[in-house]
Amino acid sequence: WTVLSEAPTTFTITVTSEAGENDETVQTTLKFTYREKYPDETPLYEIVSQENLDDNDVMDIIKLLEQQAEENLGMVMIFTLVSAVQEKLNEIVDQIKTRREEEKKQKEREAEEEEKQRFHGTPVTIENFLNWKAKFDAELLEIKRKKMKEEEQAGKNKLSGKQLFEMDHNLDTSDIQFLEEAGNNVEVDESLFQEMDDLELEDEDDDPDYNPVNLDSD
């Protein structure tokens, strides 16, 4: 403890809990001031500092000091008040351990539930099925619209043979280029080009039955 003044008597006492899980402790520093009629009057008290305590823990300690001071009115009580706070800090350490264990178990339960949910999937009800179907139909309709639009656009962009011919002037010389590239490799059947004198053709004048006047004759 540390004496701050003698008139009035004021001092601080630092109280630390026993080591909890992982050697964790909680701690608080109490400040007391004797009133003129102490111990027939309760001393003034307050918490000037704390470690690892939340606001609810601090409020519980203040209520505990108030209760113990009233119960021990008329008796020297500082040791009793400090001892009560010491026990409270030990309880808080145990509560922290219990709270952490509960949080760990809760996380494990949530993980197990999530795993079950992933394994079993979402139960099908009429409501969520209708919602899914409406969404599915909308997506399917959108796909069909896009496909029809693409096909329509492709039809507009498709060129006729004439358009291709007009756009690509290489097409009008392709046959000539083919012949030029073939060179001497082009084979020609000379029998198709016999002299006209060698062909046996009948002259209309040589036909005895020919009568240019009589069109109905043989």
Accessible surface in RSA format (square Angstrom, percent):
REM  Atomic radii and reference values for relative SASA: ProtOr
REM  Chains: A
REM  Algorithm: Lee & Richards
REM  Probe-radius: 1.40
REM  Slices: 20
REM RES _ NUM      All-atoms   Total-Side   Main-Chain    Non-polar    All polar
REM                ABS   REL    ABS   REL    ABS   REL    ABS   REL    ABS   REL
RES TRP A   1   190.82  76.6 126.63  61.3  64.19 150.7 102.17  54.5  88.65 143.8
RES THR A   2    77.33  55.0  73.69  74.7   3.64   8.7  46.07  61.9  31.26  47.3
RES VAL A   3    80.24  52.8  56.18  50.9  24.06  58.0  56.18  48.8  24.06  65.2
RES LEU A   4    95.89  53.4  61.71  44.1  34.18  85.9  65.22  45.8  30.67  82.5
RES SER A   5    43.68  36.9  34.92  46.6   8.76  20.2  39.09  83.2   4.59   6.4
RES GLU A   6   149.29  85.7 129.23  97.8  20.05  47.7  43.94  85.0 105.35  86.0
RES ALA A   7    95.20  87.5  64.36  99.3  30.84  70.1  67.58  95.2  27.62  73.2
RES PRO A   8    81.20  59.2  71.42  65.1   9.79  35.6  80.24  66.3   0.96   6.0
RES THR A   9    48.78  34.7  46.08  46.7   2.71   6.4  21.99  29.5  26.79  40.5
RES THR A  10    11.97   8.5  11.97  12.1   0.00   0.0   6.87   9.2   5.10   7.7
RES PHE A  11     2.46   1.2   2.46   1.5   0.00   0.0   2.46   1.5   0.00   0.0
RES THR A  12    21.80  15.5  21.24  21.5   0.56   1.3  10.18  13.7  11.62  17.6
RES ILE A  13    30.48  17.3  30.14  22.5   0.34   0.8  30.48  21.9   0.00   0.0
RES THR A  14    74.01  52.6  48.48  49.2  25.52  60.8  28.79  38.7  45.22  68.4
RES VAL A  15     4.43   2.9   2.01   1.8   2.41   5.8   4.43   3.8   0.00   0.0
RES THR A  16    54.78  39.0  43.46  44.1  11.31  27.0  33.65  45.2  21.13  31.9
RES SER A  17     7.59   6.4   0.00   0.0   7.59  17.5   0.21   0.5   7.38  10.3
RES GLU A  18   120.96  69.4 112.80  85.3   8.16  19.4  43.53  84.2  77.43  63.2
RES ALA A  19    67.51  62.1  36.50  56.3  31.01  70.5  36.50  51.4  31.01  82.1
RES GLY A  20    21.73  26.8   0.00   N/A  21.73  26.8  11.33  31.1  10.40  23.3
RES GLU A  21    71.19  40.9  57.57  43.6  13.62  32.4  25.37  49.1  45.82  37.4
RES ASN A  22   127.92  88.2  87.81  84.9  40.11  96.6  35.96  86.5  91.97  88.9
RES ASP A  23   120.71  84.6 102.35 101.9  18.36  43.4  25.96  61.1  94.75  94.5
RES GLU A  24    46.89  26.9  40.07  30.3   6.82  16.2  23.52  45.5  23.37  19.1
RES THR A  25    45.33  32.2  42.03  42.6   3.29   7.9  16.78  22.5  28.55  43.2
RES VAL A  26     0.29   0.2   0.15   0.1   0.13   0.3   0.29   0.2   0.00   0.0
RES GLN A  27    47.34  26.5  47.34  34.6   0.00   0.0   2.48   5.3  44.86  34.0
RES THR A  28     0.45   0.3   0.00   0.0   0.45   1.1   0.45   0.6   0.00   0.0
RES THR A  29    18.12  12.9  18.12  18.4   0.00   0.0  11.19  15.0   6.93  10.5
RES LEU A  30     0.07   0.0   0.07   0.1   0.00   0.0   0.07   0.1   0.00   0.0
RES LYS A  31    59.42  29.0  58.53  35.9   0.89   2.1   9.07   8.2  50.35  53.6
RES PHE A  32     0.11   0.1   0.00   0.0   0.11   0.3   0.11   0.1   0.00   0.0
RES THR A  33    22.59  16.1  22.42  22.7   0.17   0.4  12.75  17.1   9.84  14.9
RES TYR A  34    62.95  29.4  57.97  33.0   4.98  13.0  37.30  28.0  25.65  31.6
RES ARG A  35   101.53  42.6  89.15  45.4  12.38  29.5  26.86  36.7  74.66  45.2
RES GLU A  36   176.17 101.1 133.21 100.8  42.96 102.3  58.56 113.3 117.61  96.0
RES LYS A  37   137.73  67.2 128.42  78.8   9.31  22.2  77.82  70.0  59.91  63.8
RES TYR A  38    36.53  17.1  15.22   8.7  21.31  55.5  15.22  11.4  21.31  26.3
RES PRO A  39    38.02  27.7  38.02  34.7   0.00   0.0  38.02  31.4   0.00   0.0
RES ASP A  40    97.68  68.4  83.99  83.6  13.69  32.4  22.06  51.9  75.61  75.4
RES GLU A  41    57.03  32.7  53.99  40.8   3.04   7.2  18.32  35.4  38.71  31.6
RES THR A  42    21.84  15.5  20.13  20.4   1.72   4.1   5.39   7.2  16.46  24.9
RES PRO A  43     1.22   0.9   0.00   0.0   1.22   4.5   0.00   0.0   1.22   7.6
RES LEU A  44    89.71  50.0  87.20  62.4   2.51   6.3  89.26  62.7   0.45   1.2
RES TYR A  45    56.24  26.3  32.95  18.7  23.29  60.6  19.22  14.4  37.02  45.6
RES GLU A  46    84.21  48.3  83.34  63.0   0.87   2.1  25.22  48.8  58.99  48.2
RES ILE A  47    33.33  19.0   7.93   5.9  25.39  61.2   7.93   5.7  25.39  68.9
RES VAL A  48    71.17  46.8  35.81  32.4  35.36  85.2  42.00  36.5  29.17  79.1
RES SER A  49    57.87  48.9  48.37  64.6   9.50  21.9  45.38  96.6  12.49  17.5
RES GLN A  50    75.41  42.2  54.43  39.8  20.97  49.9  12.36  26.3  63.05  47.8
RES GLU A  51    97.73  56.1  93.04  70.4   4.69  11.2  32.67  63.2  65.06  53.1
RES ASN A  52    89.81  61.9  57.75  55.8  32.06  77.2  19.46  46.8  70.35  68.0
RES LEU A  53    13.50   7.5   0.00   0.0  13.50  33.9   1.55   1.1  11.95  32.2
RES ASP A  54    72.12  50.5  61.63  61.3  10.49  24.8  43.06 101.3  29.06  29.0
RES ASP A  55   119.05  83.4 115.86 115.3   3.19   7.6  34.15  80.4  84.90  84.7
RES ASN A  56   109.84  75.7 108.30 104.7   1.54   3.7  20.89  50.3  88.94  86.0
RES ASP A  57    15.63  10.9  15.63  15.6   0.00   0.0   0.00   0.0  15.63  15.6
RES VAL A  58    33.67  22.2  33.67  30.5   0.00   0.0  33.67  29.3   0.00   0.0
RES MET A  59   105.40  54.6 105.40  69.8   0.00   0.0  75.95  64.6  29.46  39.0
RES ASP A  60    57.57  40.3  52.67  52.4   4.90  11.6   7.32  17.2  50.25  50.1
RES ILE A  61     0.00   0.0   0.00   0.0   0.00   0.0   0.00   0.0   0.00   0.0
RES ILE A  62    52.50  29.9  52.50  39.1   0.00   0.0  52.50  37.8   0.00   0.0
RES LYS A  63   127.37  62.1 122.81  75.4   4.56  10.8  69.97  63.0  57.40  61.1
RES LEU A  64    34.98  19.5  32.06  22.9   2.92   7.3  34.56  24.3   0.42   1.1
RES LEU A  65     0.19   0.1   0.16   0.1   0.03   0.1   0.19   0.1   0.00   0.0
RES GLU A  66    96.56  55.4  96.35  72.9   0.21   0.5  22.62  43.7  73.94  60.4
RES GLN A  67    96.72  54.1  89.09  65.1   7.62  18.2  30.66  65.3  66.06  50.1
RES GLN A  68    33.79  18.9  33.79  24.7   0.00   0.0   0.21   0.4  33.58  25.5
RES ALA A  69     1.23   1.1   1.23   1.9   0.00   0.0   1.23   1.7   0.00   0.0
RES GLU A  70   109.85  63.1  94.88  71.8  14.97  35.6  36.95  71.5  72.91  59.5
RES GLU A  71   111.05  63.8  77.78  58.8  33.27  79.2  43.08  83.3  67.97  55.5
RES ASN A  72    22.24  15.3  22.24  21.5   0.00   0.0   0.35   0.8  21.89  21.2
RES LEU A  73    85.23  47.5  62.62  44.8  22.60  56.8  62.66  44.0  22.57  60.7
RES GLY A  74    39.33  48.5   0.00   N/A  39.33  48.5  15.66  43.0  23.66  53.0
RES MET A  75   106.63  55.2 101.96  67.5   4.67  11.1  65.87  56.0  40.75  54.0
RES VAL A  76   117.00  77.0  95.90  86.8  21.10  50.8  95.90  83.3  21.10  57.2
RES MET A  77     0.08   0.0   0.00   0.0   0.08   0.2   0.08   0.1   0.00   0.0
RES ILE A  78    17.59  10.0  17.59  13.1   0.00   0.0  17.59  12.7   0.00   0.0
RES PHE A  79   167.55  83.8 161.54 100.1   6.01  15.6 165.38 100.3   2.17   6.2
RES THR A  80    48.64  34.6  45.31  45.9   3.33   7.9  25.06  33.7  23.57  35.6
RES LEU A  81     0.00   0.0   0.00   0.0   0.00   0.0   0.00   0.0   0.00   0.0
RES VAL A  82    26.01  17.1  26.01  23.5   0.00   0.0  26.01  22.6   0.00   0.0
RES SER A  83    38.53  32.6  34.06  45.5   4.47  10.3  30.22  64.3   8.32  11.6
RES ALA A  84    15.15  13.9   8.49  13.1   6.67  15.2  13.02  18.3   2.13   5.6
RES VAL A  85     0.00   0.0   0.00   0.0   0.00   0.0   0.00   0.0   0.00   0.0
RES GLN A  86    57.30  32.0  57.30  41.9   0.00   0.0  26.21  55.8  31.09  23.6
RES GLU A  87   112.54  64.6 110.74  83.8   1.80   4.3  33.64  65.1  78.91  64.4
RES LYS A  88    40.07  19.5  38.41  23.6   1.65   3.9  10.61   9.5  29.46  31.4
RES LEU A  89     0.00   0.0   0.00   0.0   0.00   0.0   0.00   0.0   0.00   0.0
RES ASN A  90    34.16  23.6  32.18  31.1   1.98   4.8  18.62  44.8  15.54  15.0
RES GLU A  91    86.90  49.9  84.75  64.1   2.15   5.1  31.78  61.5  55.11  45.0
RES ILE A  92     1.86   1.1   1.86   1.4   0.00   0.0   1.86   1.3   0.00   0.0
RES VAL A  93    10.96   7.2   9.89   9.0   1.06   2.6   9.89   8.6   1.06   2.9
RES ASP A  94    89.01  62.3  87.69  87.3   1.32   3.1  26.38  62.1  62.63  62.5
RES GLN A  95    81.97  45.8  78.46  57.3   3.52   8.4  31.63  67.3  50.34  38.2
RES ILE A  96    18.89  10.7  18.89  14.1   0.00   0.0  18.89  13.6   0.00   0.0
RES LYS A  97    93.51  45.6  92.64  56.8   0.87   2.1  35.72  32.2  57.79  61.6
RES THR A  98    75.06  53.4  74.89  75.9   0.17   0.4  50.13  67.3  24.93  37.7
RES ARG A  99   108.53  45.6 103.86  52.9   4.67  11.1  52.19  71.3  56.34  34.1
RES ARG A 100    98.06  41.2  92.81  47.3   5.24  12.5  37.44  51.2  60.62  36.7
RES GLU A 101    76.97  44.2  74.63  56.5   2.33   5.6  26.94  52.1  50.03  40.8
RES GLU A 102    86.61  49.7  85.39  64.6   1.22   2.9  35.53  68.7  51.08  41.7
RES GLU A 103    91.67  52.6  87.79  66.4   3.88   9.2  34.47  66.7  57.20  46.7
RES LYS A 104   134.97  65.8 130.94  80.3   4.02   9.6  75.84  68.3  59.13  63.0
RES LYS A 105   106.03  51.7 105.37  64.7   0.66   1.6  56.57  50.9  49.47  52.7
RES GLN A 106    77.37  43.3  77.37  56.5   0.00   0.0  30.44  64.8  46.92  35.6
RES LYS A 107   142.89  69.7 137.22  84.2   5.67  13.5  81.85  73.7  61.04  65.0
RES GLU A 108    87.58  50.3  83.42  63.1   4.15   9.9  36.72  71.0  50.85  41.5
RES ARG A 109   120.24  50.5 115.73  59.0   4.51  10.7  65.62  89.7  54.62  33.1
RES GLU A 110    97.75  56.1  90.45  68.4   7.29  17.4  37.93  73.4  59.82  48.8
RES ALA A 111    59.11  54.3  49.50  76.4   9.61  21.9  53.77  75.7   5.34  14.1
RES GLU A 112   104.87  60.2 100.65  76.1   4.22  10.0  36.89  71.4  67.98  55.5
RES GLU A 113   105.49  60.6 104.84  79.3   0.65   1.6  45.80  88.6  59.69  48.7
RES GLU A 114   106.56  61.2 100.66  76.2   5.90  14.1  35.66  69.0  70.90  57.9
RES GLU A 115    93.45  53.7  93.36  70.6   0.09   0.2  43.05  83.3  50.40  41.2
RES LYS A 116   119.50  58.3 117.22  71.9   2.28   5.4  65.58  59.0  53.92  57.4
RES GLN A 117    87.08  48.7  83.16  60.8   3.92   9.3  38.62  82.2  48.47  36.8
RES ARG A 118   155.13  65.1 125.72  64.1  29.41  70.0  76.21 104.2  78.92  47.8
RES PHE A 119   164.86  82.5 134.38  83.2  30.49  79.3 141.35  85.7  23.52  67.3
RES HIS A 120   138.47  75.7 104.67  72.8  33.80  86.5  68.27  70.4  70.19  81.7
RES GLY A 121    32.19  39.7   0.00   N/A  32.19  39.7  29.01  79.6   3.18   7.1
RES THR A 122    99.91  71.1  80.58  81.7  19.33  46.1  50.92  68.4  48.99  74.1
RES PRO A 123    98.69  71.9  84.91  77.4  13.78  50.1  96.90  80.0   1.79  11.1
RES VAL A 124   119.68  78.8  88.66  80.3  31.03  74.8  89.17  77.5  30.52  82.8
RES THR A 125    72.57  51.6  64.68  65.6   7.88  18.8  66.98  90.0   5.58   8.4
RES ILE A 126   140.63  80.0 133.67  99.6   6.97  16.8 136.87  98.6   3.76  10.2
RES GLU A 127   128.12  73.6 121.96  92.3   6.17  14.7  42.83  82.8  85.29  69.6
RES ASN A 128    53.08  36.6  48.35  46.7   4.73  11.4  36.66  88.2  16.42  15.9
RES PHE A 129    91.48  45.8  88.54  54.8   2.94   7.7  91.48  55.5   0.00   0.0
RES LEU A 130   100.59  56.0  96.17  68.8   4.42  11.1  96.45  67.7   4.14  11.1
RES ASN A 131    93.89  64.7  84.83  82.0   9.06  21.8  27.67  66.6  66.22  64.0
RES TRP A 132   140.33  56.3 134.48  65.1   5.86  13.8 113.56  60.5  26.78  43.4
RES LYS A 133    91.38  44.6  91.38  56.1   0.00   0.0  58.90  53.0  32.48  34.6
RES ALA A 134    64.23  59.1  50.90  78.6  13.33  30.3  58.42  82.3   5.82  15.4
RES LYS A 135   136.45  66.6 129.24  79.3   7.21  17.2  78.56  70.7  57.89  61.7
RES PHE A 136    92.35  46.2  90.30  55.9   2.04   5.3  91.94  55.7   0.40   1.1
RES ASP A 137    59.33  41.6  54.48  54.2   4.85  11.5  28.57  67.2  30.75  30.7
RES ALA A 138    61.76  56.8  49.41  76.2  12.35  28.1  55.97  78.8   5.79  15.3
RES GLU A 139    89.90  51.6  84.82  64.2   5.07  12.1  39.25  75.9  50.64  41.3
RES LEU A 140    72.54  40.4  70.97  50.8   1.57   4.0  71.97  50.5   0.57   1.5
RES LEU A 141    86.87  48.4  85.10  60.9   1.77   4.5  86.46  60.7   0.41   1.1
RES GLU A 142    78.47  45.1  77.89  58.9   0.58   1.4  32.25  62.4  46.22  37.7
RES ILE A 143   107.49  61.2 106.22  79.1   1.28   3.1 106.75  76.9   0.74   2.0
RES LYS A 144   113.30  55.3 111.78  68.6   1.52   3.6  62.90  56.6  50.41  53.7
RES ARG A 145   141.44  59.4 135.44  69.0   6.00  14.3  45.95  62.8  95.49  57.9
RES LYS A 146   120.38  58.7 117.80  72.3   2.58   6.1  65.20  58.7  55.18  58.8
RES LYS A 147   126.35  61.6 124.46  76.4   1.90   4.5  68.22  61.4  58.13  61.9
RES MET A 148   131.31  68.0 127.35  84.3   3.96   9.4 101.37  86.2  29.93  39.7
RES LYS A 149   151.96  74.1 148.57  91.2   3.40   8.1  94.06  84.7  57.90  61.7
RES GLU A 150   118.80  68.2 110.99  84.0   7.81  18.6  45.41  87.8  73.39  59.9
RES GLU A 151   104.95  60.3  92.71  70.1  12.24  29.1  44.27  85.6  60.67  49.5
RES GLU A 152   105.22  60.4  92.74  70.2  12.48  29.7  41.53  80.3  63.68  52.0
RES GLN A 153    93.97  52.5  93.48  68.3   0.49   1.2  34.42  73.3  59.55  45.2
RES ALA A 154    60.70  55.8  48.93  75.5  11.77  26.8  55.33  77.9   5.36  14.2
RES GLY A 155    50.03  61.7   0.00   N/A  50.03  61.7  32.72  89.8  17.31  38.8
RES LYS A 156   146.14  71.3 112.18  68.8  33.96  80.9  75.37  67.8  70.77  75.4
RES ASN A 157    94.02  64.8  74.71  72.2  19.31  46.5  30.12  72.5  63.91  61.8
RES LYS A 158   168.90  82.4 144.48  88.6  24.42  58.1  95.36  85.8  73.53  78.3
RES LEU A 159    68.79  38.3  52.59  37.6  16.21  40.7  53.15  37.3  15.64  42.1
RES SER A 160    60.14  50.8  47.48  63.4  12.66  29.2  52.21 111.2   7.93  11.1
RES GLY A 161    55.62  68.6   0.00   N/A  55.62  68.6  37.07 101.7  18.55  41.5
RES LYS A 162   150.16  73.3 138.00  84.7  12.16  29.0  86.71  78.0  63.45  67.6
RES GLN A 163    80.78  45.2  79.98  58.5   0.79   1.9  20.61  43.9  60.17  45.6
RES LEU A 164    87.68  48.8  87.41  62.5   0.28   0.7  87.42  61.4   0.27   0.7
RES PHE A 165   100.00  50.0  98.23  60.8   1.77   4.6  98.23  59.6   1.77   5.1
RES GLU A 166    96.37  55.3  81.26  61.5  15.11  36.0  38.18  73.8  58.19  47.5
RES MET A 167   133.53  69.2 101.39  67.1  32.14  76.5 100.30  85.3  33.23  44.0
RES ASP A 168    59.35  41.6  55.23  55.0   4.12   9.8  21.79  51.3  37.56  37.5
RES HIS A 169   133.91  73.2 126.13  87.7   7.78  19.9  89.98  92.7  43.94  51.1
RES ASN A 170   102.02  70.4  99.87  96.5   2.15   5.2  18.92  45.5  83.09  80.3
RES LEU A 171    79.73  44.4  69.09  49.4  10.64  26.8  69.09  48.5  10.64  28.6
RES ASP A 172    74.08  51.9  46.74  46.5  27.34  64.7  21.70  51.1  52.39  52.2
RES THR A 173    52.75  37.5  52.71  53.4   0.04   0.1  49.64  66.7   3.11   4.7
RES SER A 174    48.93  41.3  43.42  57.9   5.51  12.7  31.04  66.1  17.89  25.1
RES ASP A 175   109.25  76.5 107.71 107.2   1.55   3.7  30.64  72.1  78.62  78.4
RES ILE A 176    99.29  56.5  99.10  73.8   0.19   0.5  99.22  71.5   0.07   0.2
RES GLN A 177    82.23  46.0  81.68  59.7   0.55   1.3  21.78  46.4  60.45  45.8
RES PHE A 178   133.41  66.7 131.58  81.5   1.83   4.8 133.02  80.6   0.39   1.1
RES LEU A 179   101.24  56.4  95.11  68.0   6.13  15.4  95.39  67.0   5.85  15.7
RES GLU A 180   126.52  72.6  99.73  75.5  26.79  63.8  47.04  91.0  79.48  64.9
RES GLU A 181   144.61  83.0 108.83  82.3  35.78  85.2  49.90  96.5  94.71  77.3
RES ALA A 182    23.34  21.5  11.47  17.7  11.87  27.0  21.20  29.9   2.14   5.7
RES GLY A 183    44.37  54.7   0.00   N/A  44.37  54.7  32.39  88.9  11.97  26.8
RES ASN A 184   158.99 109.6 125.99 121.8  33.00  79.5  37.98  91.4 121.01 117.0
RES ASN A 185   127.47  87.9 104.89 101.4  22.58  54.4  28.23  67.9  99.25  95.9
RES VAL A 186    68.00  44.7  47.24  42.8  20.76  50.0  52.19  45.4  15.80  42.9
RES GLU A 187   168.74  96.9 136.26 103.1  32.49  77.3  54.48 105.4 114.27  93.3
RES VAL A 188    98.05  64.5  71.68  64.9  26.37  63.5  75.29  65.4  22.75  61.7
RES ASP A 189    82.58  57.8  68.43  68.1  14.15  33.5  30.48  71.7  52.10  52.0
RES GLU A 190   142.87  82.0 133.07 100.7   9.79  23.3  47.78  92.4  95.09  77.6
RES SER A 191    66.69  56.4  47.83  63.8  18.86  43.4  43.50  92.6  23.19  32.5
RES LEU A 192   133.58  74.4 102.79  73.5  30.79  77.4 106.69  74.9  26.90  72.4
RES PHE A 193   150.23  75.2 122.28  75.7  27.95  72.7 128.52  77.9  21.71  62.1
RES GLN A 194   101.36  56.7  78.92  57.7  22.43  53.4  28.70  61.1  72.66  55.1
RES GLU A 195   122.73  70.5 114.45  86.6   8.29  19.7  47.88  92.6  74.85  61.1
RES MET A 196   135.43  70.1 125.38  83.0  10.05  23.9 101.25  86.1  34.18  45.3
RES ASP A 197   134.68  94.3 103.11 102.6  31.57  74.7  32.69  76.9 101.99 101.7
RES ASP A 198    99.36  69.6  72.53  72.2  26.84  63.5  23.86  56.1  75.50  75.3
RES LEU A 199    76.41  42.6  62.92  45.0  13.49  33.9  64.51  45.3  11.91  32.0
RES GLU A 200   175.08 100.5 139.82 105.8  35.26  84.0  60.03 116.1 115.05  93.9
RES LEU A 201   132.69  73.9 102.66  73.4  30.03  75.5 105.28  73.9  27.41  73.8
RES GLU A 202   172.53  99.1 140.11 106.0  32.42  77.2  59.66 115.4 112.87  92.2
RES ASP A 203    76.19  53.4  67.13  66.8   9.06  21.4  23.90  56.3  52.29  52.1
RES GLU A 204   116.54  66.9 110.97  84.0   5.57  13.3  41.06  79.4  75.49  61.6
RES ASP A 205   118.89  83.3  89.56  89.1  29.33  69.3  29.99  70.6  88.89  88.7
RES ASP A 206   109.95  77.0  84.49  84.1  25.46  60.2  33.03  77.7  76.92  76.7
RES ASP A 207    67.69  47.4  57.36  57.1  10.32  24.4  20.18  47.5  47.51  47.4
RES PRO A 208   125.58  91.5  85.40  77.8  40.18 146.1  98.99  81.7  26.59 165.3
RES ASP A 209    94.63  66.3  83.00  82.6  11.63  27.5  19.38  45.6  75.25  75.0
RES TYR A 210   105.93  49.5  82.93  47.2  23.00  59.8  60.05  45.1  45.89  56.6
RES ASN A 211    62.97  43.4  57.53  55.6   5.44  13.1  13.78  33.2  49.19  47.5
RES PRO A 212    84.00  61.2  65.75  59.9  18.25  66.3  70.32  58.1  13.68  85.0
RES VAL A 213   131.44  86.5 110.11  99.7  21.33  51.4 115.37 100.2  16.07  43.6
RES ASN A 214    67.89  46.8  61.19  59.1   6.70  16.1  15.38  37.0  52.51  50.8
RES LEU A 215   157.07  87.5 125.77  90.0  31.30  78.7 129.04  90.6  28.03  75.4
RES ASP A 216   137.69  96.5 108.00 107.5  29.69  70.2  34.75  81.8 102.94 102.7
RES SER A 217    43.34  36.6  18.69  24.9  24.65  56.8  22.10  47.1  21.24  29.8
RES ASP A 218   165.22 115.7 109.87 109.4  55.35 130.9  41.89  98.6 123.33 123.0
END  Absolute sums over single chains surface
CHAIN  1 A    18267.1      15713.0       2554.1       9771.0       8496.1
END  Absolute sums over all chains
TOTAL         18267.1      15713.0       2554.1       9771.0       8496.1
